[in-house]
Amino acid sequence: MNHLPSSTPAEPARSPSGIRIPLCAALGALALGLTACTSGTTPATTAGTQQQQQSTTAVRQGGSIVIGAEQEPDCADWLGTCGGSIWGTYIMETPTIPQVFTVRRKGSDWVPAASDLMAGEPTITTGAQPRITYKLNPKAVWSDGQPITSADLKYTALQVRDGKNIFDKTGYTEIASVGTPDPRTAVVTLKHPYGSWKTLFSGEYGVLPSHLLQGRDRNAVMKNGYTFSGGPWKIQSWNRGTSVTLVPNDRYWGAKPKLDKVTFQFTTDTAAAFQAFRTGQLDALYPSPQLDVIDQIKQGLPGTALQTDAQTGNLEALWLNDSRFPFDSVDVRRALAYAIDRKAIVQRLYGPLGVTKPNQSFNSPLVSRYAGTDFSQYSLDQAKVDQLMQGAGWARGSDGIWAKDGRRARFTIVSLAGNKRRELTEQVLQAQLRTAGFDLRIQNTTAANLFGKVAPNGDFDLGLWTLVDSFPEPSLDATFSTPAIPSAANGQTGINFIRARVPGLDPLLQQVANGTDDSARRSASLRADKLLAEYVPSIPISAVPNVLLWNKRIGGPIAINPVEGPWWNLADWGLVK
């Protein structure tokens, strides 16, 4: 499944060995002289080793920390269309909402692992209508002491499957029924085989309390924060525009948090965030790797540890509205792909962090085994731009801009106002496209407007944003299949905002989503990648490097989880003794 972040950090391309790359190694190679690379732990060669070393750091019980959050979520109703912000998942959903499967590292890969909500690994039958059996941990309770039951799974499943204004129904529409033979057992019967069945009650949505929400307006109860929890933390307060504060859930059946309180302070201005970090007002940052972030790091951050993640699920792309002029023409879309020097953009933005090549698939590094390299055919080539545009009946006017039937190749790009990385990308694109004969205008907006109105309604020509894979399963059906186009028929759900309708693509994406034979799924995914490169419904740019910084008064097994973010194990964090 996919999340739509606004200015969230994203992921770098996988390194050759699939390891986590220390940031100081990447930048130090450029002789930047980072004093910030003084870490309290020995640099590790693998993520697993690094986590093990950091987990030996002794921490004390009690105390509080303040973490900088560069985006405030629009709402805390994780099922609703307003709940698509990945930062909301990081700071509120993951700490409070129980999930059937979490994502943990196994060897060099991140894989689904049954959580402590479960009494054991869920099982699935074969056949035309597979049945999934979930056995719940008898110790699992909500923060009010009520047990987490099979009724909670049923409530959540039907809310997603049958509800209106749901952010993404992928997978849940495959559910035929949910049986609750006893309070600790749920049996989900699927309409068809579904290869990504482990995403259910995991990744995006988790499990919600039916005894508190059944018969009530879920969105009204949850949107401004909620008092219940089935995780190690609960939300103490959400002061809109200022902060979210978490405190321990004393009814949690697992390991209790070490800290007494964690406050996420909204600091959307990068310079202000780093100043607060330097002066000790903020204890940790997870900044989007914009140019000023690198500049701040180069200036030196004594007493700071840093980490980057090379195997995560975020992918930045140019999203073309295929239903609007001029991108309703496949020739124009192909011409645009040849008009853009993606490699130059990536090197300029992320070169200092060791990322120098564009992504050649819409599958992120988290699911790279399902990804082809078909977009590698598109690199800067003016001759091919001319060939495609002239072949489609376009001619360049006296001002150098392509025109056809009295209409010029003019279009507007929309992204997030105030995001310097995106603004630089737009400026580079504007210059590149002007040379190639396209007139690009820039008109940015807020995250709430972009992802709440503009993109779902298709009121844009060209967009620049990042999709986040929220589970280690291929999920391009959520982005490119025709049933995922928001419409009145599907209750305005789905995130195929670009209105892509690629001939022959839907059956392949369904095979990837529904298939149970992994080799067949991978084959279908590679064929889907070829179609996407042939019809160019949009253009992948790059996986974006993540950067995590924390001051050395904090200890614990600190490491970025590519799905659940850097705060996935916040209960294990503490103040160093």
RONUMAR-102896 format. One line per 3 residues: number of its first residue (from 0); their letters; for each residue x, y, z of C-alpha. Coordinates in steps of 0.02 Angstrom, whole numbers, always signed. Layout:
<nodes>
NUM = A = X:Y:Z ~ ...
</nodes>
This chain:
<nodes>
0 = MNH = +0:+0:+0 ~ +53:+179:-26 ~ +56:+332:+82
3 = LPS = +65:+509:+16 ~ +185:+614:+117 ~ +204:+799:+95
6 = STP = +382:+843:+141 ~ +426:+678:+220 ~ +601:+609:+204
9 = AEP = +620:+476:+73 ~ +743:+338:+32 ~ +908:+321:-60
12 = ARS = +939:+186:-188 ~ +997:+17:-123 ~ +1185:+8:-101
15 = PSG = +1270:-140:-186 ~ +1270:-244:-26 ~ +1099:-185:+35
18 = IRI = +1176:-110:+193 ~ +1136:+45:+292 ~ +1261:+180:+244
21 = PLC = +1331:+293:+381 ~ +1301:+473:+329 ~ +1475:+528:+380
24 = AAL = +1549:+399:+262 ~ +1448:+466:+116 ~ +1486:+648:+150
27 = GAL = +1661:+621:+218 ~ +1711:+549:+51 ~ +1683:+723:-17
30 = ALG = +1802:+796:+111 ~ +1668:+898:+194 ~ +1751:+882:+364
33 = LTA = +1597:+841:+466 ~ +1622:+862:+653 ~ +1446:+789:+666
36 = CTS = +1513:+617:+626 ~ +1572:+593:+804 ~ +1454:+456:+861
39 = GTT = +1443:+366:+1026 ~ +1444:+200:+935 ~ +1564:+119:+814
42 = PAT = +1507:+140:+633 ~ +1426:-21:+577 ~ +1435:-109:+411
45 = TAG = +1259:-178:+421 ~ +1097:-116:+494 ~ +1083:-269:+604
48 = TQQ = +1256:-241:+677 ~ +1222:-59:+706 ~ +1061:-95:+797
51 = QQQ = +1147:-224:+906 ~ +1286:-104:+953 ~ +1168:+37:+994
54 = STT = +1055:-74:+1096 ~ +1198:-102:+1219 ~ +1194:+83:+1266
57 = AVR = +1129:+88:+1444 ~ +978:+201:+1469 ~ +886:+249:+1626
60 = QGG = +702:+243:+1665 ~ +610:+408:+1658 ~ +637:+578:+1582
63 = SIV = +570:+659:+1425 ~ +630:+711:+1253 ~ +571:+829:+1116
66 = IGA = +581:+776:+934 ~ +564:+889:+783 ~ +424:+842:+662
69 = EQE = +433:+931:+496 ~ +251:+901:+451 ~ +89:+911:+550
72 = PDC = -39:+781:+497 ~ -208:+841:+435 ~ -303:+719:+544
75 = ADW = -284:+560:+647 ~ -422:+460:+563 ~ -302:+339:+479
78 = LGT = -438:+259:+373 ~ -501:+424:+302 ~ -440:+522:+152
81 = CGG = -371:+653:+271 ~ -258:+524:+355 ~ -134:+493:+215
84 = SIW = +13:+590:+289 ~ +160:+478:+327 ~ +210:+592:+472
87 = GTY = +44:+552:+554 ~ +92:+369:+543 ~ +264:+403:+615
90 = IME = +213:+504:+767 ~ +39:+442:+814 ~ -21:+288:+722
93 = TPT = +130:+172:+743 ~ +147:+207:+931 ~ -39:+181:+970
96 = IPQ = -125:+68:+843 ~ -91:-120:+852 ~ -53:-213:+692
99 = VFT = -58:-396:+644 ~ +107:-389:+551 ~ +249:-268:+583
102 = VRR = +402:-250:+472 ~ +570:-310:+537 ~ +740:-344:+462
105 = KGS = +784:-522:+414 ~ +957:-536:+341 ~ +972:-399:+211
108 = DWV = +785:-379:+185 ~ +639:-303:+279 ~ +498:-429:+293
111 = PAA = +327:-449:+378 ~ +335:-521:+554 ~ +186:-568:+662
114 = SDL = +170:-439:+802 ~ +141:-469:+986 ~ -43:-436:+953
117 = MAG = -48:-614:+886 ~ -39:-778:+980 ~ +52:-849:+829
120 = EPT = +79:-827:+643 ~ -87:-808:+550 ~ -124:-951:+430
123 = ITT = -204:-953:+258 ~ -285:-1094:+160 ~ -268:-1126:-26
126 = GAQ = -411:-1133:-149 ~ -523:-1014:-244 ~ -579:-924:-85
129 = PRI = -436:-931:+40 ~ -474:-914:+226 ~ -355:-821:+341
132 = TYK = -361:-868:+525 ~ -301:-743:+654 ~ -271:-799:+835
135 = LNP = -256:-651:+953 ~ -139:-641:+1102 ~ -248:-664:+1259
138 = KAV = -144:-532:+1347 ~ -183:-398:+1217 ~ -295:-260:+1285
141 = WSD = -342:-83:+1243 ~ -288:+59:+1356 ~ -457:+54:+1445
144 = GQP = -425:-127:+1494 ~ -547:-204:+1370 ~ -476:-352:+1272
147 = ITS = -430:-334:+1090 ~ -548:-456:+1005 ~ -597:-529:+838
150 = ADL = -739:-401:+834 ~ -606:-266:+816 ~ -534:-348:+661
153 = KYT = -709:-366:+588 ~ -753:-186:+625 ~ -592:-122:+545
156 = ALQ = -608:-231:+390 ~ -787:-179:+354 ~ -752:+4:+389
159 = VRD = -619:+2:+254 ~ -710:-112:+131 ~ -880:-29:+142
162 = GKN = -842:+146:+201 ~ -843:+310:+107 ~ -699:+432:+95
165 = IFD = -574:+293:+134 ~ -394:+334:+91 ~ -355:+167:+7
168 = KTG = -460:+9:-3 ~ -327:-98:-84 ~ -340:-277:-21
171 = YTE = -496:-247:+83 ~ -607:-256:-71 ~ -548:-436:-85
174 = IAS = -634:-480:+80 ~ -794:-581:+60 ~ -833:-601:+245
177 = VGT = -760:-594:+420 ~ -807:-728:+544 ~ -785:-714:+732
180 = PDP = -805:-891:+801 ~ -739:-832:+970 ~ -669:-670:+1041
183 = RTA = -489:-721:+1007 ~ -514:-793:+833 ~ -555:-703:+671
186 = VVT = -576:-791:+504 ~ -567:-684:+348 ~ -631:-764:+188
189 = LKH = -564:-688:+28 ~ -657:-675:-137 ~ -501:-727:-231
192 = PYG = -321:-776:-193 ~ -228:-621:-136 ~ -39:-627:-130
195 = SWK = -21:-473:-21 ~ -141:-535:+115 ~ -16:-492:+252
198 = TLF = -50:-308:+220 ~ -225:-329:+296 ~ -233:-253:+470
201 = SGE = -52:-201:+445 ~ +48:-68:+355 ~ -80:+70:+337
204 = YGV = -224:+36:+454 ~ -192:-89:+593 ~ -339:-133:+707
207 = LPS = -465:-13:+784 ~ -573:-35:+942 ~ -750:-84:+895
210 = HLL = -816:-61:+1072 ~ -771:+124:+1062 ~ -810:+160:+879
213 = QGR = -952:+45:+824 ~ -1107:+149:+785 ~ -1014:+313:+804
216 = DRN = -940:+434:+676 ~ -762:+365:+668 ~ -692:+519:+585
219 = AVM = -767:+636:+715 ~ -698:+529:+857 ~ -522:+511:+787
222 = KNG = -481:+658:+675 ~ -414:+775:+810 ~ -328:+638:+908
225 = YTF = -400:+498:+1013 ~ -382:+436:+1192 ~ -376:+248:+1159
228 = SGG = -220:+147:+1122 ~ -168:-30:+1086 ~ +17:+10:+1078
231 = PWK = +153:+58:+1202 ~ +106:+243:+1195 ~ -53:+345:+1201
234 = IQS = -87:+521:+1142 ~ -89:+640:+1288 ~ -123:+795:+1183
237 = WNR = -121:+866:+1008 ~ -102:+1053:+1008 ~ -140:+1100:+829
240 = GTS = +1:+1197:+750 ~ +119:+1162:+895 ~ +148:+983:+951
243 = VTL = +90:+805:+987 ~ +135:+730:+1156 ~ +142:+544:+1192
246 = VPN = +144:+462:+1363 ~ +160:+276:+1408 ~ +8:+164:+1396
249 = DRY = +13:+80:+1567 ~ -105:-57:+1505 ~ +12:-111:+1365
252 = WGA = +50:-297:+1381 ~ +224:-286:+1306 ~ +383:-196:+1360
255 = KPK = +339:-26:+1434 ~ +422:+134:+1371 ~ +580:+193:+1459
258 = LDK = +534:+377:+1440 ~ +395:+466:+1535 ~ +349:+579:+1390
261 = VTF = +393:+614:+1209 ~ +341:+776:+1125 ~ +342:+796:+936
264 = QFT = +362:+981:+903 ~ +309:+1040:+730 ~ +458:+1127:+652
267 = TDT = +423:+1145:+468 ~ +560:+1273:+440 ~ +725:+1181:+416
270 = AAA = +837:+1322:+478 ~ +733:+1343:+635 ~ +733:+1156:+666
273 = FQA = +922:+1144:+656 ~ +944:+1296:+767 ~ +830:+1215:+896
276 = FRT = +928:+1053:+878 ~ +1095:+1142:+901 ~ +1037:+1227:+1060
279 = GQL = +964:+1068:+1134 ~ +782:+1118:+1118 ~ +757:+967:+1003
282 = DAL = +836:+799:+1039 ~ +811:+717:+868 ~ +770:+763:+688
285 = YPS = +715:+665:+536 ~ +736:+801:+405 ~ +695:+790:+223
288 = PQL = +867:+794:+137 ~ +851:+966:+63 ~ +1002:+1068:+15
291 = DVI = +1000:+1170:+174 ~ +1000:+1009:+275 ~ +1165:+960:+197
294 = DQI = +1229:+1137:+226 ~ +1181:+1128:+409 ~ +1270:+961:+429
297 = KQG = +1426:+1029:+343 ~ +1433:+1169:+470 ~ +1457:+1038:+607
300 = LPG = +1342:+968:+740 ~ +1450:+918:+889 ~ +1383:+782:+1001
303 = TAL = +1268:+717:+864 ~ +1245:+544:+789 ~ +1183:+524:+611
306 = QTD = +1113:+386:+504 ~ +1048:+364:+327 ~ +942:+223:+259
309 = AQT = +978:+145:+90 ~ +833:+23:+78 ~ +667:+106:+105
312 = GNL = +502:+130:+18 ~ +491:+312:-38 ~ +494:+361:-221
315 = EAL = +485:+537:-291 ~ +412:+556:-465 ~ +336:+677:-589
318 = WLN = +151:+636:-594 ~ +69:+677:-762 ~ -119:+699:-770
321 = DSR = -154:+583:-915 ~ -331:+647:-934 ~ -281:+829:-967
324 = FPF = -200:+918:-1112 ~ -62:+895:-1164 ~ -27:+735:-1065
327 = DSV = -178:+647:-1138 ~ -58:+609:-1281 ~ +65:+465:-1257
330 = DVR = +183:+547:-1382 ~ +191:+704:-1277 ~ +222:+602:-1120
333 = RAL = +364:+508:-1205 ~ +435:+671:-1272 ~ +433:+743:-1097
336 = AYA = +531:+593:-1033 ~ +666:+627:-1164 ~ +664:+815:-1125
339 = IDR = +715:+792:-943 ~ +891:+757:-882 ~ +842:+654:-731
342 = KAI = +1021:+604:-693 ~ +1075:+786:-681 ~ +929:+823:-563
345 = VQR = +971:+676:-449 ~ +1156:+718:-444 ~ +1122:+899:-402
348 = LYG = +998:+858:-265 ~ +1073:+703:-186 ~ +1250:+685:-251
351 = PLG = +1327:+736:-83 ~ +1231:+593:-4 ~ +1296:+466:-128
354 = VTK = +1137:+450:-234 ~ +1180:+488:-415 ~ +1063:+386:-524
357 = PNQ = +877:+403:-558 ~ +755:+264:-518 ~ +707:+167:-673
360 = SFN = +546:+95:-602 ~ +399:+152:-495 ~ +436:+8:-377
363 = SPL = +535:+79:-232 ~ +696:+3:-162 ~ +593:-83:-27
366 = VSR = +518:-194:-163 ~ +663:-187:-285 ~ +654:-373:-325
369 = YAG = +492:-334:-418 ~ +566:-188:-514 ~ +629:-178:-692
372 = TDF = +745:-49:-767 ~ +639:-3:-917 ~ +639:+185:-890
375 = SQY = +827:+182:-922 ~ +782:+205:-1106 ~ +736:+385:-1066
378 = SLD = +879:+507:-1052 ~ +903:+682:-1119 ~ +884:+673:-1308
381 = QAK = +820:+825:-1403 ~ +817:+732:-1568 ~ +691:+607:-1499
384 = VDQ = +589:+750:-1425 ~ +580:+830:-1597 ~ +538:+665:-1682
387 = LMQ = +396:+625:-1564 ~ +320:+798:-1561 ~ +331:+827:-1749
390 = GAG = +263:+652:-1782 ~ +112:+696:-1674 ~ +79:+855:-1774
393 = WAR = +164:+984:-1662 ~ +276:+1126:-1724 ~ +384:+1248:-1629
396 = GSD = +326:+1428:-1638 ~ +430:+1586:-1652 ~ +453:+1582:-1463
399 = GIW = +520:+1404:-1471 ~ +369:+1325:-1386 ~ +280:+1178:-1465
402 = AKD = +104:+1212:-1529 ~ -35:+1112:-1610 ~ -207:+1165:-1671
405 = GRR = -186:+1335:-1591 ~ -138:+1265:-1420 ~ +35:+1282:-1345
408 = ARF = +129:+1152:-1244 ~ +103:+1250:-1084 ~ +65:+1167:-918
411 = TIV = +81:+1199:-732 ~ +173:+1098:-602 ~ +109:+1087:-424
414 = SLA = +205:+1032:-270 ~ +226:+1089:-90 ~ +253:+1273:-55
417 = GNK = +408:+1307:+49 ~ +496:+1143:+10 ~ +665:+1203:-54
420 = RRE = +715:+1038:-131 ~ +554:+1029:-231 ~ +567:+1212:-279
423 = LTE = +744:+1185:-345 ~ +685:+1032:-441 ~ +546:+1136:-520
426 = QVL = +668:+1272:-569 ~ +785:+1146:-650 ~ +639:+1065:-740
429 = QAQ = +576:+1233:-799 ~ +744:+1272:-880 ~ +765:+1098:-955
432 = LRT = +590:+1095:-1028 ~ +603:+1272:-1096 ~ +754:+1218:-1196
435 = AGF = +656:+1068:-1261 ~ +507:+1176:-1313 ~ +388:+1160:-1165
438 = DLR = +321:+1305:-1062 ~ +316:+1253:-879 ~ +232:+1362:-748
441 = IQN = +252:+1337:-560 ~ +107:+1352:-437 ~ +133:+1265:-269
444 = TTA = +13:+1242:-126 ~ -7:+1165:+47 ~ -4:+979:+83
447 = ANL = -185:+983:+142 ~ -243:+1065:-20 ~ -134:+958:-134
450 = FGK = -177:+788:-61 ~ -349:+830:+5 ~ -420:+918:-147
453 = VAP = -308:+953:-297 ~ -237:+779:-329 ~ -392:+675:-287
456 = NGD = -500:+787:-397 ~ -374:+783:-540 ~ -360:+973:-539
459 = FDL = -178:+979:-595 ~ -71:+959:-750 ~ +92:+897:-677
462 = GLW = +134:+854:-496 ~ +293:+826:-397 ~ +276:+721:-240
465 = TLV = +332:+559:-157 ~ +239:+396:-136 ~ +285:+287:+13
468 = DSF = +269:+99:+10 ~ +198:+59:+181 ~ +232:-129:+174
471 = PEP = +364:-238:+88 ~ +242:-296:-45 ~ +224:-227:-223
474 = SLD = +77:-108:-232 ~ +76:-19:-399 ~ -106:-69:-422
477 = ATF = -150:+65:-294 ~ -65:+197:-401 ~ -94:+145:-582
480 = STP = -245:+29:-596 ~ -405:+102:-666 ~ -513:+48:-515
483 = AIP = -400:+159:-408 ~ -452:+318:-501 ~ -552:+423:-376
486 = SAA = -732:+435:-436 ~ -910:+444:-376 ~ -926:+259:-413
489 = NGQ = -792:+210:-287 ~ -831:+345:-159 ~ -685:+455:-213
492 = TGI = -560:+329:-147 ~ -398:+272:-227 ~ -236:+361:-267
495 = NFI = -227:+345:-456 ~ -232:+534:-457 ~ -153:+541:-630
498 = RAR = -303:+451:-707 ~ -187:+323:-788 ~ -270:+202:-909
501 = VPG = -131:+96:-982 ~ -191:-40:-1103 ~ -158:-213:-1033
504 = LDP = -92:-151:-866 ~ -237:-192:-749 ~ -228:-382:-771
507 = LLQ = -41:-382:-737 ~ -58:-275:-582 ~ -198:-387:-520
510 = QVA = -87:-538:-547 ~ +48:-455:-443 ~ -76:-411:-307
513 = NGT = -177:-573:-305 ~ -51:-705:-355 ~ +18:-826:-228
516 = DDS = +165:-891:-331 ~ +305:-767:-302 ~ +400:-803:-463
519 = ARR = +241:-776:-564 ~ +206:-615:-469 ~ +382:-553:-507
522 = SAS = +363:-598:-692 ~ +199:-502:-701 ~ +277:-354:-612
525 = LRA = +420:-346:-736 ~ +297:-351:-880 ~ +197:-212:-797
528 = DKL = +355:-108:-783 ~ +382:-127:-970 ~ +206:-64:-1005
531 = LAE = +229:+83:-888 ~ +389:+131:-978 ~ +303:+111:-1147
534 = YVP = +154:+222:-1106 ~ +242:+338:-982 ~ +90:+382:-875
537 = SIP = +214:+470:-762 ~ +403:+482:-740 ~ +503:+411:-592
540 = ISA = +642:+522:-528 ~ +728:+451:-376 ~ +720:+366:-210
543 = VPN = +765:+502:-87 ~ +895:+479:+52 ~ +834:+478:+231
546 = VLL = +932:+564:+368 ~ +909:+536:+554 ~ +1001:+642:+683
549 = WNK = +996:+628:+872 ~ +1098:+700:+1012 ~ +1204:+581:+1113
552 = RIG = +1109:+602:+1274 ~ +984:+481:+1195 ~ +1020:+295:+1190
555 = GPI = +938:+133:+1137 ~ +925:+33:+976 ~ +903:+186:+866
558 = AIN = +879:+143:+683 ~ +764:+191:+539 ~ +629:+66:+495
561 = PVE = +591:+88:+309 ~ +404:+66:+336 ~ +367:+124:+512
564 = GPW = +493:+266:+517 ~ +627:+308:+646 ~ +509:+303:+796
567 = WNL = +452:+122:+769 ~ +540:+66:+929 ~ +523:+227:+1027
570 = ADW = +477:+126:+1182 ~ +658:+65:+1187 ~ +733:+240:+1179
573 = GLV = +792:+323:+1338 ~ +911:+447:+1415 ~ +1088:+383:+1433
576 = K = +1137:+341:+1611
</nodes>
